[in-house]
Amino acid sequence: LAWAQYKNGDVNESVKNIETSLKLGVKEPLLMYHAGKIYEKAGNTTKAKEFTSYALNIFPWLDKTEQ
């Protein structure tokens, strides 16, 4: 849901929903990549870098394709 909201430009709702997802503690790289991109669009560069870096360390190709 958060990624669909991100794609549709609804950044505030996207942030709320990605934070709900992250509370589950799952460290799945695509979820972390999406979180990074959502935080980037929301202007939170610290969290954007943290989550994007985590995902790209596992799957460097994620940055080459917009998921």
HTML snippet that shows the backbone in 3Dmol.js (N, CA, C, O; Angstrom):
<script src="https://3Dmol.org/build/3Dmol-min.js"></script>
<div id="view" style="width:600px;height:400px;position:relative"></div>
<script>
const pdb = `
ATOM      1  N   LEU A   1       0.833  -1.193   0.000  1.00  0.00           N
ATOM      2  CA  LEU A   1       0.000   0.000   0.000  1.00  0.00           C
ATOM      3  C   LEU A   1       0.871   1.247   0.000  1.00  0.00           C
ATOM      4  O   LEU A   1       0.605   2.191  -0.744  1.00  0.00           O
ATOM      5  N   ALA A   2       1.909   1.257   0.829  1.00  0.00           N
ATOM      6  CA  ALA A   2       2.782   2.427   0.914  1.00  0.00           C
ATOM      7  C   ALA A   2       3.432   2.725  -0.432  1.00  0.00           C
ATOM      8  O   ALA A   2       3.556   3.888  -0.817  1.00  0.00           O
ATOM      9  N   TRP A   3       3.846   1.684  -1.150  1.00  0.00           N
ATOM     10  CA  TRP A   3       4.511   1.898  -2.436  1.00  0.00           C
ATOM     11  C   TRP A   3       3.527   2.435  -3.473  1.00  0.00           C
ATOM     12  O   TRP A   3       3.892   3.291  -4.279  1.00  0.00           O
ATOM     13  N   ALA A   4       2.303   1.952  -3.465  1.00  0.00           N
ATOM     14  CA  ALA A   4       1.283   2.467  -4.385  1.00  0.00           C
ATOM     15  C   ALA A   4       1.010   3.938  -4.084  1.00  0.00           C
ATOM     16  O   ALA A   4       0.871   4.746  -5.003  1.00  0.00           O
ATOM     17  N   GLN A   5       0.934   4.282  -2.815  1.00  0.00           N
ATOM     18  CA  GLN A   5       0.720   5.677  -2.448  1.00  0.00           C
ATOM     19  C   GLN A   5       1.904   6.539  -2.870  1.00  0.00           C
ATOM     20  O   GLN A   5       1.717   7.666  -3.328  1.00  0.00           O
ATOM     21  N   TYR A   6       3.118   6.021  -2.719  1.00  0.00           N
ATOM     22  CA  TYR A   6       4.318   6.721  -3.168  1.00  0.00           C
ATOM     23  C   TYR A   6       4.233   6.987  -4.673  1.00  0.00           C
ATOM     24  O   TYR A   6       4.467   8.107  -5.129  1.00  0.00           O
ATOM     25  N   LYS A   7       3.899   5.953  -5.431  1.00  0.00           N
ATOM     26  CA  LYS A   7       3.808   6.079  -6.886  1.00  0.00           C
ATOM     27  C   LYS A   7       2.734   7.071  -7.310  1.00  0.00           C
ATOM     28  O   LYS A   7       2.846   7.702  -8.361  1.00  0.00           O
ATOM     29  N   ASN A   8       1.690   7.208  -6.491  1.00  0.00           N
ATOM     30  CA  ASN A   8       0.604   8.142  -6.795  1.00  0.00           C
ATOM     31  C   ASN A   8       0.831   9.530  -6.210  1.00  0.00           C
ATOM     32  O   ASN A   8      -0.023  10.407  -6.340  1.00  0.00           O
ATOM     33  N   GLY A   9       1.979   9.734  -5.567  1.00  0.00           N
ATOM     34  CA  GLY A   9       2.330  11.059  -5.060  1.00  0.00           C
ATOM     35  C   GLY A   9       1.790  11.393  -3.686  1.00  0.00           C
ATOM     36  O   GLY A   9       1.892  12.543  -3.258  1.00  0.00           O
ATOM     37  N   ASP A  10       1.220  10.435  -2.983  1.00  0.00           N
ATOM     38  CA  ASP A  10       0.675  10.679  -1.645  1.00  0.00           C
ATOM     39  C   ASP A  10       1.742  10.349  -0.601  1.00  0.00           C
ATOM     40  O   ASP A  10       1.698   9.298   0.039  1.00  0.00           O
ATOM     41  N   VAL A  11       2.694  11.256  -0.442  1.00  0.00           N
ATOM     42  CA  VAL A  11       3.868  11.012   0.397  1.00  0.00           C
ATOM     43  C   VAL A  11       3.500  10.836   1.867  1.00  0.00           C
ATOM     44  O   VAL A  11       4.021   9.933   2.523  1.00  0.00           O
ATOM     45  N   ASN A  12       2.628  11.666   2.389  1.00  0.00           N
ATOM     46  CA  ASN A  12       2.293  11.580   3.818  1.00  0.00           C
ATOM     47  C   ASN A  12       1.691  10.230   4.182  1.00  0.00           C
ATOM     48  O   ASN A  12       2.100   9.618   5.169  1.00  0.00           O
ATOM     49  N   GLU A  13       0.735   9.763   3.408  1.00  0.00           N
ATOM     50  CA  GLU A  13       0.124   8.458   3.680  1.00  0.00           C
ATOM     51  C   GLU A  13       1.129   7.332   3.445  1.00  0.00           C
ATOM     52  O   GLU A  13       1.128   6.323   4.151  1.00  0.00           O
ATOM     53  N   SER A  14       1.973   7.520   2.455  1.00  0.00           N
ATOM     54  CA  SER A  14       2.994   6.532   2.161  1.00  0.00           C
ATOM     55  C   SER A  14       3.946   6.355   3.344  1.00  0.00           C
ATOM     56  O   SER A  14       4.297   5.230   3.701  1.00  0.00           O
ATOM     57  N   VAL A  15       4.356   7.454   3.941  1.00  0.00           N
ATOM     58  CA  VAL A  15       5.248   7.394   5.109  1.00  0.00           C
ATOM     59  C   VAL A  15       4.547   6.687   6.266  1.00  0.00           C
ATOM     60  O   VAL A  15       5.145   5.835   6.924  1.00  0.00           O
ATOM     61  N   LYS A  16       3.297   7.029   6.517  1.00  0.00           N
ATOM     62  CA  LYS A  16       2.569   6.387   7.620  1.00  0.00           C
ATOM     63  C   LYS A  16       2.487   4.876   7.412  1.00  0.00           C
ATOM     64  O   LYS A  16       2.682   4.106   8.353  1.00  0.00           O
ATOM     65  N   ASN A  17       2.203   4.459   6.202  1.00  0.00           N
ATOM     66  CA  ASN A  17       2.046   3.029   5.941  1.00  0.00           C
ATOM     67  C   ASN A  17       3.370   2.280   5.908  1.00  0.00           C
ATOM     68  O   ASN A  17       3.421   1.123   6.324  1.00  0.00           O
ATOM     69  N   ILE A  18       4.443   2.902   5.425  1.00  0.00           N
ATOM     70  CA  ILE A  18       5.730   2.205   5.440  1.00  0.00           C
ATOM     71  C   ILE A  18       6.213   2.062   6.882  1.00  0.00           C
ATOM     72  O   ILE A  18       6.830   1.055   7.229  1.00  0.00           O
ATOM     73  N   GLU A  19       5.940   3.047   7.715  1.00  0.00           N
ATOM     74  CA  GLU A  19       6.333   2.949   9.124  1.00  0.00           C
ATOM     75  C   GLU A  19       5.575   1.826   9.821  1.00  0.00           C
ATOM     76  O   GLU A  19       6.136   1.135  10.671  1.00  0.00           O
ATOM     77  N   THR A  20       4.320   1.640   9.472  1.00  0.00           N
ATOM     78  CA  THR A  20       3.548   0.524  10.019  1.00  0.00           C
ATOM     79  C   THR A  20       4.176  -0.800   9.588  1.00  0.00           C
ATOM     80  O   THR A  20       4.304  -1.720  10.396  1.00  0.00           O
ATOM     81  N   SER A  21       4.561  -0.896   8.335  1.00  0.00           N
ATOM     82  CA  SER A  21       5.196  -2.118   7.828  1.00  0.00           C
ATOM     83  C   SER A  21       6.527  -2.382   8.509  1.00  0.00           C
ATOM     84  O   SER A  21       6.833  -3.524   8.855  1.00  0.00           O
ATOM     85  N   LEU A  22       7.317  -1.344   8.704  1.00  0.00           N
ATOM     86  CA  LEU A  22       8.640  -1.500   9.304  1.00  0.00           C
ATOM     87  C   LEU A  22       8.575  -1.934  10.764  1.00  0.00           C
ATOM     88  O   LEU A  22       9.521  -2.533  11.275  1.00  0.00           O
ATOM     89  N   LYS A  23       7.481  -1.639  11.430  1.00  0.00           N
ATOM     90  CA  LYS A  23       7.320  -2.045  12.834  1.00  0.00           C
ATOM     91  C   LYS A  23       7.304  -3.561  13.001  1.00  0.00           C
ATOM     92  O   LYS A  23       7.548  -4.074  14.093  1.00  0.00           O
ATOM     93  N   LEU A  24       7.017  -4.271  11.919  1.00  0.00           N
ATOM     94  CA  LEU A  24       6.987  -5.733  11.989  1.00  0.00           C
ATOM     95  C   LEU A  24       8.388  -6.310  12.119  1.00  0.00           C
ATOM     96  O   LEU A  24       8.549  -7.465  12.514  1.00  0.00           O
ATOM     97  N   GLY A  25       9.408  -5.514  11.788  1.00  0.00           N
ATOM     98  CA  GLY A  25      10.787  -5.946  11.952  1.00  0.00           C
ATOM     99  C   GLY A  25      11.339  -6.801  10.822  1.00  0.00           C
ATOM    100  O   GLY A  25      12.430  -7.356  10.946  1.00  0.00           O
ATOM    101  N   VAL A  26      10.607  -6.915   9.728  1.00  0.00           N
ATOM    102  CA  VAL A  26      11.070  -7.698   8.589  1.00  0.00           C
ATOM    103  C   VAL A  26      12.153  -6.916   7.856  1.00  0.00           C
ATOM    104  O   VAL A  26      11.978  -5.732   7.566  1.00  0.00           O
ATOM    105  N   LYS A  27      13.266  -7.569   7.558  1.00  0.00           N
ATOM    106  CA  LYS A  27      14.397  -6.918   6.889  1.00  0.00           C
ATOM    107  C   LYS A  27      14.490  -7.345   5.426  1.00  0.00           C
ATOM    108  O   LYS A  27      15.586  -7.595   4.924  1.00  0.00           O
ATOM    109  N   GLU A  28      13.380  -7.428   4.756  1.00  0.00           N
ATOM    110  CA  GLU A  28      13.330  -7.836   3.363  1.00  0.00           C
ATOM    111  C   GLU A  28      13.867  -6.685   2.504  1.00  0.00           C
ATOM    112  O   GLU A  28      13.387  -5.559   2.629  1.00  0.00           O
ATOM    113  N   PRO A  29      14.851  -6.944   1.638  1.00  0.00           N
ATOM    114  CA  PRO A  29      15.510  -5.867   0.897  1.00  0.00           C
ATOM    115  C   PRO A  29      14.589  -4.988   0.053  1.00  0.00           C
ATOM    116  O   PRO A  29      14.783  -3.773   0.010  1.00  0.00           O
ATOM    117  N   LEU A  30      13.606  -5.560  -0.610  1.00  0.00           N
ATOM    118  CA  LEU A  30      12.728  -4.730  -1.432  1.00  0.00           C
ATOM    119  C   LEU A  30      11.894  -3.791  -0.559  1.00  0.00           C
ATOM    120  O   LEU A  30      11.682  -2.632  -0.917  1.00  0.00           O
ATOM    121  N   LEU A  31      11.428  -4.284   0.570  1.00  0.00           N
ATOM    122  CA  LEU A  31      10.696  -3.432   1.510  1.00  0.00           C
ATOM    123  C   LEU A  31      11.598  -2.297   2.001  1.00  0.00           C
ATOM    124  O   LEU A  31      11.170  -1.146   2.087  1.00  0.00           O
ATOM    125  N   MET A  32      12.835  -2.629   2.318  1.00  0.00           N
ATOM    126  CA  MET A  32      13.773  -1.616   2.795  1.00  0.00           C
ATOM    127  C   MET A  32      14.092  -0.593   1.705  1.00  0.00           C
ATOM    128  O   MET A  32      14.224   0.598   1.986  1.00  0.00           O
ATOM    129  N   TYR A  33      14.214  -1.059   0.466  1.00  0.00           N
ATOM    130  CA  TYR A  33      14.450  -0.156  -0.664  1.00  0.00           C
ATOM    131  C   TYR A  33      13.274   0.797  -0.832  1.00  0.00           C
ATOM    132  O   TYR A  33      13.459   2.002  -1.004  1.00  0.00           O
ATOM    133  N   HIS A  34      12.079   0.253  -0.782  1.00  0.00           N
ATOM    134  CA  HIS A  34      10.885   1.083  -0.899  1.00  0.00           C
ATOM    135  C   HIS A  34      10.829   2.110   0.233  1.00  0.00           C
ATOM    136  O   HIS A  34      10.497   3.274   0.007  1.00  0.00           O
ATOM    137  N   ALA A  35      11.152   1.675   1.437  1.00  0.00           N
ATOM    138  CA  ALA A  35      11.180   2.598   2.574  1.00  0.00           C
ATOM    139  C   ALA A  35      12.167   3.733   2.309  1.00  0.00           C
ATOM    140  O   ALA A  35      11.863   4.899   2.560  1.00  0.00           O
ATOM    141  N   GLY A  36      13.340   3.388   1.805  1.00  0.00           N
ATOM    142  CA  GLY A  36      14.335   4.405   1.497  1.00  0.00           C
ATOM    143  C   GLY A  36      13.842   5.420   0.488  1.00  0.00           C
ATOM    144  O   GLY A  36      14.035   6.623   0.665  1.00  0.00           O
ATOM    145  N   LYS A  37      13.211   4.946  -0.562  1.00  0.00           N
ATOM    146  CA  LYS A  37      12.695   5.849  -1.593  1.00  0.00           C
ATOM    147  C   LYS A  37      11.557   6.721  -1.063  1.00  0.00           C
ATOM    148  O   LYS A  37      11.449   7.896  -1.411  1.00  0.00           O
ATOM    149  N   ILE A  38      10.718   6.134  -0.224  1.00  0.00           N
ATOM    150  CA  ILE A  38       9.619   6.897   0.366  1.00  0.00           C
ATOM    151  C   ILE A  38      10.171   7.992   1.275  1.00  0.00           C
ATOM    152  O   ILE A  38       9.728   9.138   1.210  1.00  0.00           O
ATOM    153  N   TYR A  39      11.130   7.642   2.117  1.00  0.00           N
ATOM    154  CA  TYR A  39      11.732   8.647   3.000  1.00  0.00           C
ATOM    155  C   TYR A  39      12.482   9.713   2.204  1.00  0.00           C
ATOM    156  O   TYR A  39      12.503  10.881   2.591  1.00  0.00           O
ATOM    157  N   GLU A  40      13.088   9.315   1.107  1.00  0.00           N
ATOM    158  CA  GLU A  40      13.789  10.284   0.252  1.00  0.00           C
ATOM    159  C   GLU A  40      12.809  11.329  -0.273  1.00  0.00           C
ATOM    160  O   GLU A  40      13.080  12.529  -0.225  1.00  0.00           O
ATOM    161  N   LYS A  41      11.670  10.861  -0.774  1.00  0.00           N
ATOM    162  CA  LYS A  41      10.656  11.774  -1.311  1.00  0.00           C
ATOM    163  C   LYS A  41      10.052  12.644  -0.215  1.00  0.00           C
ATOM    164  O   LYS A  41       9.631  13.773  -0.467  1.00  0.00           O
ATOM    165  N   ALA A  42      10.014  12.112   1.000  1.00  0.00           N
ATOM    166  CA  ALA A  42       9.468  12.864   2.131  1.00  0.00           C
ATOM    167  C   ALA A  42      10.481  13.866   2.695  1.00  0.00           C
ATOM    168  O   ALA A  42      10.137  14.693   3.540  1.00  0.00           O
ATOM    169  N   GLY A  43      11.726  13.788   2.225  1.00  0.00           N
ATOM    170  CA  GLY A  43      12.743  14.734   2.674  1.00  0.00           C
ATOM    171  C   GLY A  43      13.562  14.274   3.859  1.00  0.00           C
ATOM    172  O   GLY A  43      14.342  15.054   4.405  1.00  0.00           O
ATOM    173  N   ASN A  44      13.407  13.034   4.270  1.00  0.00           N
ATOM    174  CA  ASN A  44      14.175  12.501   5.399  1.00  0.00           C
ATOM    175  C   ASN A  44      15.398  11.770   4.852  1.00  0.00           C
ATOM    176  O   ASN A  44      15.380  10.553   4.666  1.00  0.00           O
ATOM    177  N   THR A  45      16.455  12.530   4.598  1.00  0.00           N
ATOM    178  CA  THR A  45      17.635  11.964   3.948  1.00  0.00           C
ATOM    179  C   THR A  45      18.373  10.944   4.814  1.00  0.00           C
ATOM    180  O   THR A  45      18.983  10.013   4.288  1.00  0.00           O
ATOM    181  N   THR A  46      18.323  11.111   6.126  1.00  0.00           N
ATOM    182  CA  THR A  46      18.991  10.161   7.015  1.00  0.00           C
ATOM    183  C   THR A  46      18.367   8.779   6.894  1.00  0.00           C
ATOM    184  O   THR A  46      19.074   7.797   6.670  1.00  0.00           O
ATOM    185  N   LYS A  47      17.048   8.696   7.041  1.00  0.00           N
ATOM    186  CA  LYS A  47      16.367   7.406   6.926  1.00  0.00           C
ATOM    187  C   LYS A  47      16.436   6.878   5.498  1.00  0.00           C
ATOM    188  O   LYS A  47      16.561   5.671   5.288  1.00  0.00           O
ATOM    189  N   ALA A  48      16.356   7.764   4.527  1.00  0.00           N
ATOM    190  CA  ALA A  48      16.442   7.343   3.126  1.00  0.00           C
ATOM    191  C   ALA A  48      17.752   6.621   2.871  1.00  0.00           C
ATOM    192  O   ALA A  48      17.773   5.553   2.260  1.00  0.00           O
ATOM    193  N   LYS A  49      18.827   7.197   3.334  1.00  0.00           N
ATOM    194  CA  LYS A  49      20.149   6.608   3.127  1.00  0.00           C
ATOM    195  C   LYS A  49      20.275   5.282   3.880  1.00  0.00           C
ATOM    196  O   LYS A  49      20.812   4.310   3.348  1.00  0.00           O
ATOM    197  N   GLU A  50      19.786   5.248   5.102  1.00  0.00           N
ATOM    198  CA  GLU A  50      19.872   4.037   5.925  1.00  0.00           C
ATOM    199  C   GLU A  50      19.179   2.852   5.248  1.00  0.00           C
ATOM    200  O   GLU A  50      19.769   1.781   5.104  1.00  0.00           O
ATOM    201  N   PHE A  51      17.947   3.049   4.841  1.00  0.00           N
ATOM    202  CA  PHE A  51      17.173   1.943   4.277  1.00  0.00           C
ATOM    203  C   PHE A  51      17.632   1.579   2.872  1.00  0.00           C
ATOM    204  O   PHE A  51      17.713   0.399   2.530  1.00  0.00           O
ATOM    205  N   THR A  52      17.931   2.581   2.061  1.00  0.00           N
ATOM    206  CA  THR A  52      18.387   2.310   0.701  1.00  0.00           C
ATOM    207  C   THR A  52      19.735   1.592   0.721  1.00  0.00           C
ATOM    208  O   THR A  52      19.945   0.645  -0.036  1.00  0.00           O
ATOM    209  N   SER A  53      20.636   2.033   1.574  1.00  0.00           N
ATOM    210  CA  SER A  53      21.956   1.392   1.676  1.00  0.00           C
ATOM    211  C   SER A  53      21.828  -0.067   2.094  1.00  0.00           C
ATOM    212  O   SER A  53      22.504  -0.936   1.544  1.00  0.00           O
ATOM    213  N   TYR A  54      20.968  -0.333   3.060  1.00  0.00           N
ATOM    214  CA  TYR A  54      20.751  -1.709   3.509  1.00  0.00           C
ATOM    215  C   TYR A  54      20.330  -2.588   2.322  1.00  0.00           C
ATOM    216  O   TYR A  54      20.897  -3.656   2.091  1.00  0.00           O
ATOM    217  N   ALA A  55      19.336  -2.117   1.583  1.00  0.00           N
ATOM    218  CA  ALA A  55      18.803  -2.899   0.465  1.00  0.00           C
ATOM    219  C   ALA A  55      19.836  -3.083  -0.640  1.00  0.00           C
ATOM    220  O   ALA A  55      19.972  -4.178  -1.185  1.00  0.00           O
ATOM    221  N   LEU A  56      20.560  -2.024  -0.972  1.00  0.00           N
ATOM    222  CA  LEU A  56      21.515  -2.100  -2.071  1.00  0.00           C
ATOM    223  C   LEU A  56      22.745  -2.923  -1.731  1.00  0.00           C
ATOM    224  O   LEU A  56      23.401  -3.444  -2.631  1.00  0.00           O
ATOM    225  N   ASN A  57      23.068  -3.050  -0.462  1.00  0.00           N
ATOM    226  CA  ASN A  57      24.165  -3.929  -0.068  1.00  0.00           C
ATOM    227  C   ASN A  57      23.833  -5.388  -0.340  1.00  0.00           C
ATOM    228  O   ASN A  57      24.730  -6.199  -0.572  1.00  0.00           O
ATOM    229  N   ILE A  58      22.569  -5.718  -0.312  1.00  0.00           N
ATOM    230  CA  ILE A  58      22.129  -7.091  -0.570  1.00  0.00           C
ATOM    231  C   ILE A  58      21.826  -7.298  -2.054  1.00  0.00           C
ATOM    232  O   ILE A  58      22.257  -8.279  -2.660  1.00  0.00           O
ATOM    233  N   PHE A  59      21.077  -6.358  -2.623  1.00  0.00           N
ATOM    234  CA  PHE A  59      20.679  -6.434  -4.043  1.00  0.00           C
ATOM    235  C   PHE A  59      21.046  -5.137  -4.754  1.00  0.00           C
ATOM    236  O   PHE A  59      20.201  -4.250  -4.875  1.00  0.00           O
ATOM    237  N   PRO A  60      22.281  -5.003  -5.227  1.00  0.00           N
ATOM    238  CA  PRO A  60      22.703  -3.762  -5.872  1.00  0.00           C
ATOM    239  C   PRO A  60      21.912  -3.414  -7.130  1.00  0.00           C
ATOM    240  O   PRO A  60      21.856  -2.247  -7.517  1.00  0.00           O
ATOM    241  N   TRP A  61      21.314  -4.383  -7.756  1.00  0.00           N
ATOM    242  CA  TRP A  61      20.559  -4.138  -8.982  1.00  0.00           C
ATOM    243  C   TRP A  61      19.240  -3.403  -8.732  1.00  0.00           C
ATOM    244  O   TRP A  61      18.624  -2.912  -9.679  1.00  0.00           O
ATOM    245  N   LEU A  62      18.797  -3.321  -7.476  1.00  0.00           N
ATOM    246  CA  LEU A  62      17.520  -2.634  -7.192  1.00  0.00           C
ATOM    247  C   LEU A  62      17.528  -1.197  -7.656  1.00  0.00           C
ATOM    248  O   LEU A  62      16.496  -0.684  -8.090  1.00  0.00           O
ATOM    249  N   ASP A  63      18.657  -0.541  -7.576  1.00  0.00           N
ATOM    250  CA  ASP A  63      18.734   0.867  -7.964  1.00  0.00           C
ATOM    251  C   ASP A  63      18.669   1.053  -9.475  1.00  0.00           C
ATOM    252  O   ASP A  63      18.439   2.162  -9.955  1.00  0.00           O
ATOM    253  N   LYS A  64      18.869  -0.013 -10.218  1.00  0.00           N
ATOM    254  CA  LYS A  64      18.853   0.079 -11.678  1.00  0.00           C
ATOM    255  C   LYS A  64      17.437  -0.037 -12.260  1.00  0.00           C
ATOM    256  O   LYS A  64      17.185   0.354 -13.400  1.00  0.00           O
ATOM    257  N   THR A  65      16.530  -0.580 -11.458  1.00  0.00           N
ATOM    258  CA  THR A  65      15.154  -0.731 -11.899  1.00  0.00           C
ATOM    259  C   THR A  65      14.241  -0.139 -10.850  1.00  0.00           C
ATOM    260  O   THR A  65      14.369  -0.454  -9.667  1.00  0.00           O
ATOM    261  N   GLU A  66      13.345   0.690 -11.252  1.00  0.00           N
ATOM    262  CA  GLU A  66      12.393   1.287 -10.310  1.00  0.00           C
ATOM    263  C   GLU A  66      11.288   0.278 -10.050  1.00  0.00           C
ATOM    264  O   GLU A  66      10.473  -0.001 -10.930  1.00  0.00           O
ATOM    265  N   GLN A  67      11.260  -0.266  -8.849  1.00  0.00           N
ATOM    266  CA  GLN A  67      10.338  -1.334  -8.483  1.00  0.00           C
ATOM    267  C   GLN A  67       8.958  -0.811  -8.257  1.00  0.00           C
ATOM    268  O   GLN A  67       8.051  -1.580  -7.939  1.00  0.00           O
TER     269      GLN A  67
END
`;
const viewer = $3Dmol.createViewer("view");
viewer.addModel(pdb, "pdb");
viewer.setStyle({}, {cartoon: {color: "spectrum"}});
viewer.zoomTo();
viewer.render();
</script>
